[in-house]
Amino acid sequence: MTLVVVPVRYPLTEHSRRTLEEALEVAEEREAALTVLHVNLYQTSKNVTRTDLKRAVERAVGRIENVRYVVRTGFLVEESILDEVAGEEADIVVIGHKQAGRWRRLLRRFTDNPNIDRYLRDHLDCEVITVEGAAA
């Protein structure tokens, strides 16, 4: 089954809600499972739980079928997202355009061509959908 991963902030921002709505549409169109991902940063004292995340998402968009809620902890949001995408062998990642910019900066550290779509396709065999006007 196809897997769509959507990273979101907690509490959900308007931008995260739009990114989530796009991911829901993609998952429905492709009859895919959905993973909603939030990253707790080590350097902050906020520890969001899966239950917190699920409640926030359901308040924003209603109950979702075939969804998994994941909360990871890490130093870098982008690295934690990549770990989840790779670990779950996701087929599609839906991110906001601001998140795409952060990934580009991260990839510049490792490569001369920080093309996120190409990097993820080449390294993870994953499609990236960027939601304009949204930030994950």
Secondary structure, DSSP 8 states (H G I E B T S, - for coil): --EEEEE--SS--HHHHHHHHHHHHHHHHTT-EEEEEEEEETTSS----HHHHHHHHHHHH---SSEEEEEEEES-HHHHHHHHHHHHT-SEEEEEHHHHHHHHHHHHTT-S---HHHHHHHHH--EEEEETT---
